[in-house]
Amino acid sequence: MTCPLCRTFSSRFSAGEDRPYHLCPCCGLIFVPEAHFIPREEEVKRYLEHENSLDNAGYVAMFQKKIDLLAGACPSARSVLDYGCGYEPVLQALLERQGYRADVYDENFFPAAPPRPAYDLVISTETFEHFKTPAREIEKILSLASPSGFLAVMTRFYPASADGPSLADFDRWYYKRDPTHIVFYSEKTFSWIAGHFDLRIVYNNREDFIVLQKKPAAPAKAPGT
């Protein structure tokens, strides 16, 4: 089975919830094979069941905590894209309250192309775990960021230690029980992403939130130097 992120041959790691999980030895991604993806209509129906609104105090508090972290990790950011915002763009509203220029994109609910050519910051919250083609999605996201722009990702890192993923803990892990969650990341995975896409990690809470930045292109050398 080929890893959908780095294209390395990956072997079966675990099984549960009527589907197998494969582990990539190169980038550390754990993923569900395509044959076990649920139909898109069912996927969208499940998204609509989430209580993600400004009336959900816990949801709003979670976002506000992340916004406060971003103010320190990427203080120069002014224009923001919420990539994978869901059916109600709560994060956009909170960002705009704090003076950011915020737009949204979601394949299912806000599919129109983002209006700005490039953003200082692209945020993806609880979206990366749904990517059927993560390499392609990351390329698309980075194309929407400015040359030195930031990418902030919120997704649960799977249980792991210095020796790698913990099979026993993964088998008990609640996060994999959602049938719309089909790819799972670790610090190793994001280190691979940073290296492959020429990014640097500027913040990592080692649990569920990481911020990366595009490395500025090296200045071109003058002829004859």
N, C-alpha and C positions, 0 to 999 in steps of 0.2 A: 504494500500500500504506500503510495507516494504522499509525502507531506505537502499540504496545500500552501504552506508558507515558504519553505526552502527547497522543495522538490527532492528531498532525500528519502530513500526507501525507509519505511518505518514499520515496526512490528507491533503486534497486538500487545497491549499493556494490561487491560482490564475489561470487564464486561458487567453490565447491569442495566436496569431500566429497558430491557429488551434490545440492547444495542451494544456493540463493541467500542472500545476506546483504544486508539493507537498512539504510541509515543515516538516522537522523532528523536533519534540519537544526536542529531546535529544542532537543531535550534531549541529542542526541548518542548515543542508544542505537543499537546495532547489533543487529539481530534477524533470526531465521529465520522466514519465513512459516508459518502454521499448517499449510498443506498438506504441509509437510515434517517435521512432528513424527512421531516414531516411536510405535508403539502403547504404551499404558501397561504392558502385561504385559512387553514387551521392556525398557522403561525400568526397571521394578522389578528385573528379572533382572540388569541391568547394575549397579544399586546394590548388589545382594547379592554381586557379584564384588569389591567394594572391600575391601581388607584394613584395615578401620577397627576396631581393637580396642585394649584396654589392653596387649596383648602386642606391639603395633607401636610400638617405641621412637621412631621418627621421627615418627609421627603424634602420639604423646603429647607429645613435645618441642615440636612445632609449636603444639599447643593451649596448653601451659604458657607459651610465649612470649607468646601473645595474652592469656592471663589476667593475666600480669604487667603488660602494657601497660594493661589495663583497670583495674587497681588504681590507676593514676595518672590515667587519663582520666575515670573516674567512681568516685571513692573512696567516695561515699555509698551505692553500690549494695549491697544485701544479698539481695534476691530476684531470681532470674534465670530466664528461660525460654530454653531452647535450641530455637529454631524451625527445624525441618528437621533433626532430630538423626540421622536414618538408623536403620539396624536395630540398632545397638549404641550406646547413649548414653554415649560415652566422656567427652565434655565435662562432662556432669552429674556423673559420678563425680569428676572432677578438681576441679570447682568445690566440691563438697561436702567434699572433703578440706581445702579452704582456708576452710571456714566459711560458704560461701554456702548459701542455701536455693534449690535448683535443681529445676526441673521441665522436662519435655520435651514437644514436640509434633512430629509428623511425619505428613503426609497419608497416607503409605503404611504406616507401621509403628507409629505411636502416634497414631491419629486422634482419640482422646478429647479433649474440650475441656480446655484447661489449667485446673487447679483453683483458681488464684488470680484475683481480679478484675483485678488490675493488678500489673505487675512494675517494679521499679526499672530493670531492664536486660533487653532482649531481644537475644539473640545469634543471628545467622544465618550459619553457616559453610558455604561451598561449596554454597549453596542458591539464591541470587539468580539464578544463571545458568540455573537450571532452570525459572524462573517462566514459565508460559504467559500469565498475565495480571498482569504486574508491578505495575501501578497498584493493582489490587484486592488483591493480596497485601500490598503495603506498607500500605495502609489497614487491613487486618486486623491486621498486626503492630503498628501504632501504637495500635490500639484495645486491645491487650493491655499497653501500657506505661502507667505512671502519668503524671499531668499534666506532670511535669518529668522523665520517664523517658528512658533512653538506648536507642539502637539501634546495635548493633555489627555490621558486615557484613564478611565475608571473602569476596572473589571477585576473580579476576584482572582488573585493568584492561587493556583492550586497548591495543596499541601506538599511541601518539599523541605529537604535539609541540604546540607553541603554535599551529601552523597547522591542527591537527585530526588525524584518524586517518591513519596511514601505511598505504596500500594494500599496498605491497610487504611490509612487516613483518606486516600482518594475514594476508596470504596464506600466510605461512610459520609463523604462530603455532600452536603445538601445542594450545592450550587450546580452539580451535574445532573440533578434530577429534573430540571426544567428541559423539556424536549426541544425547546428553541435554542438552548445553549449547546453549541456543537464544536467550539474550539476553546481551549483553555491554555493560559499563559503562566509563565513563571519569570523570575528575574533573569534566568538564563535566556529565555525567549526574547525578552526585551533587550538584553545585551546583544543578541544576534541581530535584532531589528535595527538597533542603533548602528552597529557596524556595517550592516548590509546597505542601509539607506543613508549612510553618512550623517548620522545624528549624534548629538551628545546628550547624555542624561543629566538634567539639571535638578530634578527632585524625584525621590522614590521613597514611599513610605513602607515598601516591602510587604504590602498587604493587598491594596486594591487601587492604588493611585500612583501614576508616574507621569512625569513631564519631560519631554524631549525637545531639543531645538535643532533646527537645520544648521549645519556648519557653513559659515560664509565661504563662498568660492574663493580660492586663492587668486590674487591679482595677476593678471597676465603679465608676462615678462616683456620688457621692451626689446625690439629687434636688436640682435648683436650682443645681448647681455647673457 
